[in-house]
Amino acid sequence: MPSVMIIGASRGIGLELARQYTVARWRVHATTRTPSRPGALGDLSGDLMLHELDVRCADHIAAVADALASEALDVLIHNAGVSGRSESREEVMRINAEAPIRVTQALLDAVKRGMEKKIVLMTSQLGARRGGTHRLGVYGDSKAALNEAFRELAPAWGREGLIAIVLHPGWVRTDMGGAWAPLSVEDSVTGMRQLIARLTPAEHGRFWTWDGREHPW
């Protein structure tokens, strides 16, 4: 049975990722900050294991890594993030730019044990600097910083046999995206899962969109 780890699965895109992967009969590891109150995540049926994780907490990260010490992950998806509307710039950078790298590094061994060896870091088209001449806002700045960190690490990850990408999910109707966003959560996640399924080493280290197009940095 293939396995996936979804970091940030309590709502929105992460919740739909967990739902679709459980329906597809994957073993799903999913993180939430409140596993004792999982909400809709706890209503999913299938092979689902919940892990407590606040991505800012080093002890939580270490505990999740320990829990997967003998597990093999085919796919690791880091989805957790914040909009920056109610957080300080420092917090947004910690959560959106630093945590995805820190969490991924902690779980690399589990991914290496998997058959597919795929890593997906959720980014945004707002993190594409296009020469760095326009203002991005704190959210865009955090995603640009994530993209830059990813590009530095991707060559080493590729040499270890991993297939890693950053992925723009589209402008999606979630709490973060807002009610006027044009893309449903279901369509975004369906497209992302199709892209993830067909990833090969040729796509490693690149910036992709939910509908399978390569995005400029």
Beta strands, then each sheet from edge to edge (+ up, - down):
strand 1: 3-7
strand 2: 27-32
strand 3: 48-52
strand 4: 75-78
strand 5: 118-122
strand 6: 163-168
strand 7: 207-209
sheet 1: 3+ 2+ 1+ 4+ 5+ 6+ 7+
end
